[in-house]
Amino acid sequence: MTTYTILIILSGLVIFSYLFDLVASKTKLPSVLLLLLLGIGLRLLVDRLGIKTFDFLSVLPTLGTVGLILIVFEGSLELKYDSEKNKLIKGAFFSALFILLATVSVITFIILQITGQPIYTCFTNAIPFSVISSAIAIPSAAALNKSGKEYIIYESSFSDILGVILFNFAVSNQHISVSSFTGLAMSTVLIVLVSAVSCILLLYIMGRISHHIKFFLIISILILVYAVGQSYHLSALILILSFGLFLNNADTISHAYFRSVFIYKNLQADLAQLYQLSAETAFIIRTFFFVIFGFTMNVYALNDQVVLINGAFILASIYAIRYLYLRFVRRRGVSPEVFIAPRGLISILLYYNLPETIKIKEIGTPFLFVVVLGSSLVMSIGLLAAKKQLAAGTT
């Protein structure tokens, strides 16, 4: 394959992804679903032509991690805080926490019935299937009203953070003791402190850089701190969410010393450029990640009825728990928020980070693919139905 052929393929994928975004804005069909289907189609074409390809699984975790960072950062840069949103933020946090714990418990039971493996192994394997993917949820929330969109951004980001905390805790503590919870508390306090210091330092650096290359440096530092934190099993997504929120709300801090040192003339213009850069970079990374994920899937394994039936059980439990919580705890009816619970980038990353010794063969990538694809389809159908209902109500 020549250099020019590779360039044609890469640029073609970006163009298709852009067209998929246009389709998504009109139909409420998630562009991620279309990217997955494109990847599957390319795989079938390559298999039919007998073309040898690169081992894309080796780059998938790295692409996914960068994409997750940029998408959470992009979403947090859209959020403006005021005291009136305390109820919304609190509600989103408890929604993410309760739904995560309830879903992990139910899916653990389902995996236990399927495989008969020890509860610890089933529990750890259940976590990737229980976390809402902010990489899919945040772009899909654009179809909602302002409060609904903010709720989904907060909830999906909290779900990612809490999911990573729970995953790290489970992988690091096969035998639970008092010291396990002490370590969890200390690591959480540490990442909060690191986040606070990093936010202030990064804002200070932004105000002092005069070089024309500025924002990729900030994003690189952010990714560096995230990678260092994750290598020590710290939930560094807290840092990403905190930095975006801090940047977008720094100008509301009225303390005289803070404003004189950290708030500079072009802050708002820089924030607009930083948001644009992170959004466009996230778009590129998301494009390649989901196309590659679709490409690497063994679609022929979907002929296995056992995988499809068990995947359907997982999906049913995910949406049943979400509906019950929103209906009876948050006291919301069957609204679009019920359907925005996709599994995607974060689920794939957590699955690939499972130690080989505790991966369950029966709960493999075909199973994961069914849940990711199925949750995207359910979200698409739900958003389309909500759109038609809204249109009918306005006529």
N, C-alpha and C positions, 0 to 999 in steps of 0.2 A: 504494500500500500504506500503510495507516494505522499510526500508532504502536502501537495496540493489537494489530494483526495481527502486527507485528514482535515485540512482547513475547510473544505467544502462541507464535510459532515458536521464539524463543530459549529460552523456558522449557520448551517441549515437547522440544527437542533435549536439554536437560540431564536431563529426566526419562527420556527414552529411553536416554541414556548411563548413567544410574544403573541402569536395568533391565538393560542390556547387561552391566554389571559384575556384577550378581547372577547372570545367566546364565553369565558367564565363570567365576565362582567354583564353579559346579556342574558345568559341562561341560568346563572347561579350554579353551573356545573363546575366543580373544582378543577382548576388547571392541573393540579397534581394527578388527578385521576387520568386525565388525557396524556400526561407525561408517562405514567406507568404503562398505559396501553401502547404508547409509541415505543417504549422500550421493549415490550413483549413482541410487538410487530417486527421490530428490527432483529430480535433474537430468532424469530421464526424464519425471517428472510435469510439471515446469516446461516442458519442450520440447513436451509434448503439449498443454498449456493455452495455450502461446504467451505466457507471462509474461516480461516484460523484467526482468532482474536486474542487480545491481551487479557490477562487475569484481572478483571476490573474489581473483583472482591477485595484486592489489596489496597485500593485507593478509596473504597466506599466509606469506611469509618472516618477517614480524615476529611473527606468532602462533607460528610454529614455533620461532623463536629463544627467545622467553620460555618456551615449553613445555619446550624442551630444558634450559634453565637450571634450571627448577623441578624437573623429573623427576630430573636428575642430583643436584641438591641434596637432594631428598627421599630418594633412595636412599642417599646418603652419610651422611645423618643417622641411618640405621639401623645403621651399621657401628661395632662396637666393636673396637678394636685391642688385640691382645696379641701377645707374641713368638711364640706358637705358630701364629699366622696368617701368619708370614713366608713359609712355603712356599706357602700358598694364594695370597697376593698375588703372589709371584714367578711362580708357575705361571700365574695369570690374565694377568699382564703379557706374558709370553713367548708365551702362547697368542694374545692379541690381536695382538701384533706379528707373529708368524710367519704366522698365518692371514691377516692383512691384506695382508702383502707377497706371499704366495703367491697369494691371490685376485686382487689387482691385476694380477699378472703374467699369470695365466691369462685373466682377462677382457680385458686389453689385447690378448692374442693373438686372442681371439674377435672383438673389435671390429675388429681389423686385417684379419681374414679377411672380415668382413662388409662393411667400407667401403673398405678399401685406403688409408685416410688415413695421414699420417705417424705414426710411433710415439709421438712426444710428444703429439700430439692424442689418440690412442687411449688412452694412459696416463692423461692428465688426465681424460678422460671415463669411464674405468674406476673411478676412485676412489670416486665416490658409490655405486656398486653393490657396493663391497667392505667397507663399514663396517657393523658391527652396530648396530642402532638401540636404544639404551638406553631410549628412550621406550616401546618395545614390549616389549623383553626384561625390563626390571626388573619391571613389573607382572605379566608372565607367569610370572616366576620364583617368585611367591608360592606356586605349587603344589608347589615342590620342598622338600626338607628344608633345614635351616639352612645346612649347608656348601655345598649346591648353589646355594642362593639367594645366598649371599655371593659365591660364585665368579662367578655370572652378573652380579651388580652390579658387581664389580671388572672383569671381562673386558669387559662392554659399555661401561662408562665409559672404560676404557683404549682400547678400539677407537675410540670417539668422539674422544678426545683425539688419539690417534696418527693417525687419519684426517684430522682438521682440520690437524694439523701437516704431514702429507704433502701435503694439498690446497694449503695456503698455499705450501708449498715449490715444488710443481709449477707453480702459477699464476704465481709471482713469478720463476721461474728457467727460462725457456724454453731457455737455454743454460747447462748445468751447468759450474761452475768451482770452484776452491778457495774463492773468496770466497763462493760459494753456501752451502757447508757451514759456513764461518766465521760467516756471518750467521745460519744456523739455530742454531748453538751459542749465539751471543750472545743471540738472541731467547728461546731456551729457558731460559737462565740468568736472563735478565731477568724472565720471567714467574714463575719459581720464587721469585725475590726479592720481586717484587710480591705474590705469593700469601702468602708468609710475613708480610710487613708488614701486608697487608690483614687476614689472619686475626686477628692480635693487636689491631689497631686496632678491628675490628668487635666483637670480644669485649669490649674496653674500653668501647666505646660502649654495648653492650647493658647492661652493668652500671651505667652512669651515667644512662641515660635514665629519667626518672621520669614522663614524659608517658604517658597511657593508649594513645596511638597509637605503637606501638613496632616491631612486626615487619614491617609493610609498609615502614617506613623502612629497616630493615636489608636487606630484599629489594631495595628500590629502589637502595640504594647498591651492592649486589652486582651488579645488572643494569647499573648505570652503569659500574662498573669493568670488567665483562665487555665491554660495548660499546666502551669506550675501547681496551681491549686488542685486540679483534678488528679495530678500525679501523686499528690499526698492525700487523696480521697476526701478532699474538701468540696463541698457543693458550690462550685465557683459560678454557677448560673446566677446566684444571688448577686454577685458582683456585676454581671452584665445588666441585669434588671435595674439594680441600684444606680449604676452609672448613667443609664439612659434617663431615668426619672430625675436624677440629680441635675444633669445638664439642662433638661427642659424646664426645670423649676428653680434653677439657681438665681435667676433674676428676681424672684419673689422674696428672697431672703433680705431682710431690711437692716441687718447688723452693719454698722458703719465700717468697721474694720474689714469685714468679709467683702463688702462691696468695693472698698478701695483697693484691695489686693487681688481679688479674683474676678470681679465683673469688669469686662473691658468693652470698648466701643462697638466692636464688630461681632459680639457674641451671637446675636440672633442670626446674622448673616452666615456665620460659621456653622451654627446649628442646622440651618436649612441645607447648607452644602453637605454637612456630615450625614444628615438624614438621607439626602438624595444618593450619596455615594454608597451608604450601607444598604439602601433599598435596591439599588441596581446590582451591587455585588451579590446580595442575597438572591436576587432573581437568577443570576448566572449559576451560582452554586446549586440552588434548588433545581434548576433545569437539569444539570448534569447528574445530580444525585439520584433523582427519581427515574430518569431515563436509564441510568446504569442499574438501579435496583430492579426495574422491570426487566432489563436485559439479562441480568444474572439469575433471574428466577427460572426454575425448572417448571414451565407451565404444564408439562405433561403429567406432573404429579397431581394436578388438579382433577385428574380423572379418578382419583382415589375418593370414593364416597365417604369413607371414614373421616378423612381430613375435612371434607366439606361439611359433614354433619357436626363434627366436634367444633369446627370454626363457627358454625351457626349458633351452637350453644353459647360459645364465648360472646358472640355479638349480642345475642338475646339478653344475656346477663348484664352486659355493659349498659345497654339502653334501658333495661328495666330498672336498674339501680339509679340511673340518672333521672329517669322520669319520676320515680318515687320521691327522690330528694327534692327536685325542683317543684314538684306538685304539692308535697305535704310539709316540707321544711322551709323552703324558700317561698312557698305558696305562689308558684307560677304555673299556669296551665301548660298545655301542649304548645309551646312556642318554638321558634327556630332554634333557641338556645339548647333545647333538648336534643336536637339532632347534631349539634356541633360538638362531637366528641370523637374526632378521628384519631386513629392510630397511624403513625407514620415515622417521621425521621427519628424521634427520640426512642420509639419502640425498637426500631432497627438497630440504633446505636447501642442500646442497653442489651439487646439480644446478642450482638456480636461481641460484647464485653463480658458475657457470661464465661466463667472459667470452664474449660473443656470437661473438667471432672464432674461438673454438676449439670451440664447440658443434657436434656432428655431427648433421645433420638426421635421418639414419636411426636415431640413438639418441635419440629424442625422448621426450616425456612418456608416450605410449602404452607405449613400451618400459619406462620407469621404473615405470609403473603395473602392468605384468605382473609385474615382479620383486617389487615391494612386496606386491602381492596374493598372488602365488604363494608367497613366503616365509612370509607369515602363514598360508596354508592348510597348508603343510608343517608349520609349528610346531603348528598346531591338531591335525592328524592324529597327529603324533608324541606330543604330550601326552596325547591321548585314548587312544592305544595303550598308553602307559606307565601311565596310570591303570588301564586294564583289566588289564594285566599284573600290577600291584601288587595289585589286588583279587583276581585269581586266585591269587596267591601267598599271600594271607592267609586264603583259604578252605580 
